[in-house]
């Protein structure tokens, strides 16, 4: 008897492909010499419980409060010490929250 058609996900491969498509698991802020100052995890790599706690609960408001919840304390302290401007935050958050588009949702390249 043939096996039923199943969809299986290998988490390690999925995560590797997602990281490659997004340019890494983190958005990095570096200084003028190329030294990484802070790493902010991309939203695609937040654990599901953190996502629900931060985003869906509505209890945490504000960009910095959200980052504080998703970042390790030592990384968040470094981020806070950078004294970011509003434009910096908007640019960072846009990149942190950037998501992978599935090929089928991007439209066909042939007509």
N, C-alpha and C positions, 0 to 999 in steps of 0.2 A: 504494500500500500504506500503510495507516495506521501511525503511529508506535506503538511499544509504550508502554504506560502506565508512566511513570517518576516516581519521587519525586525531587525536587531540593530542595536546601537552599541558600538564599542566606545565607551566614554573617553578613553585616552585618545583614540583617533579623532573623535569629534572635537575634543578640546584643542588638540594640536592643529586641526584644520581651521578652527575658529580663530585661534591665536595668530596663525599665519595670515588669514584673510584680513584681520584687524590690525596687523602690525605689532602684535605682542599682547600679552595679558595685562599690561600696565601702560598707562600714559606716563611718560617720564618728563620731569622738568629738570633741565640742566643749566649750568652756568655758562659763561662765555668761553670757558676752557674745555667744555664738553663733559664736565663731571656731573654725574646724576645727583641731583639734590633731593628729589622726592619721587616716589613711585605711587601712582594712584591706580587702583585696580579698575579695569574697564567693567562697565555694568554687566556685560555678557559673562563675566566670571564671578560675579557676586553669588554667594550661595542663596538658594531659594528662600531659606528662612530669613536671611538678612533682607532680601528684596521685599518680602511680605512685611517684615517689621518696619522697614524704613519707608517704603513707597506706598504700600497699601493701607497701613494703619492710620496715616494722617497725623500721627503724634509728633513726628519730626518735621519741622518746617524750616526752610532755609537751606541754601546750598552748603554752607560750612557745617551746619548740623548734620546734614546727610553724609558729607564726607567724613565727619568725625565718627559716625557710626560704622562706616564700611572700611575705614583704614586702621591699620595698627596704630596704637597710641603714639609710638615714637615717630612714625611717618607723618601723622597728622600734626604733631608738634612742629616738625620741620616745615610743613606746608604753611602753618599759621605764622611762623617766623619770617616767611617771605613777604608778608604784608601785600598781598595781591590786590590789584585794582579790579574794579567791577568787570572791565573788559577782559582781564586775564581769566577771571572766574568763568565768564560766559564761554570763552574759547576752550578752556579746559573741560568744562562740563559737556560741551558739545562733542568733544572727542571722547571723553569717558563714556558717554551714553550712545555713541555711534554704534549702530548695529549692522550686522551682515545682512545684505539683501539676498534672498534666495534667487537663484537663476530664473526660476519660473515667474518671479514677481518683477523682474527687470525688463520684461518684454523681449521680443524676438529681434535679433539683429538682421534677420532676413525678411523681406516683404514679398 
